[in-house]
Structures are given as structure tokens and as C-alpha cells.
Amino acid sequence: MAGTDVSVEIWLRSVAPKDKQIVTEAVYECLRRNWPVNLMEIGYLAREMRKKALAGA
């Protein structure tokens, strides 16, 4: 991950199981958008994805 010595794979192991799917999707979205893969960008995208999912439910 950008700004740290920890890989995304290792960091994802620390994510709560209930959040793992949306956080993984956020990581891929960062890559797709060519954004840095860091906690700020992942958190932003995960929150936006969760809002959209809740709005559509």
C-alpha cells in the first residue's frame, strides 16, 4: 500500500470479515481509477460504495 511497508494482501487480513468484500472492491476501484492505494482512498471508496448499496436496497 502507498505510504507503508505493508502489502494490500497482508492488510486485508486485518479487515473485519463483514467489511472484507466492500474493502476489496474499493482496492480494485482504486487501481481501476489509477488512484494511490492507501487507507484514505480505500476508505472513501468503501463508504461511497456502501452508501450506493444502501440506497439501492
C-alpha positions in Angstrom: 0.0 0.0 0.0 1.2 3.5 -0.7 2.9 5.2 2.2 3.5 1.9 4.1 5.6 -1.2 4.0 2.6 -3.4 4.3 1.2 -5.1 1.2 -2.6 -4.9 0.4 -2.8 -8.6 0.8 -1.4 -8.6 4.3 -3.5 -5.5 5.3 -6.7 -7.2 4.0 -6.1 -10.0 6.5 -6.7 -7.5 9.3 -10.1 -6.2 7.9 -13.2 -7.4 9.7 -14.9 -10.3 7.8 -18.1 -8.2 7.4 -16.2 -5.4 5.6 -13.7 -7.5 3.6 -15.8 -7.7 0.4 -16.5 -4.0 0.1 -12.9 -3.1 1.0 -11.6 -5.5 -1.6 -13.8 -3.9 -4.2 -12.6 -0.5 -3.1 -9.0 -1.6 -3.6 -9.7 -2.8 -7.1 -11.6 0.5 -7.8 -8.5 2.5 -6.7 -6.4 0.5 -9.2 -9.0 1.0 -11.9 -9.1 4.7 -11.4 -5.3 4.8 -11.1 -5.5 6.3 -7.6 -3.0 5.6 -4.9 -3.9 2.5 -2.9 -3.9 3.9 0.6 -6.2 3.9 3.6 -7.7 7.3 2.7 -8.7 6.4 -0.8 -9.9 2.9 0.1 -12.0 4.3 3.0 -13.5 7.0 0.7 -14.5 4.5 -2.0 -15.7 1.9 0.5 -18.0 4.5 2.1 -19.3 5.6 -1.3 -20.0 2.0 -2.3 -21.7 1.3 0.9 -24.0 4.4 0.5 -24.9 3.3 -3.0 -25.7 -0.2 -1.8 -27.9 1.0 1.0 -29.7 3.5 -1.3 -30.4 0.7 -3.8 -31.7 -1.7 -1.1 
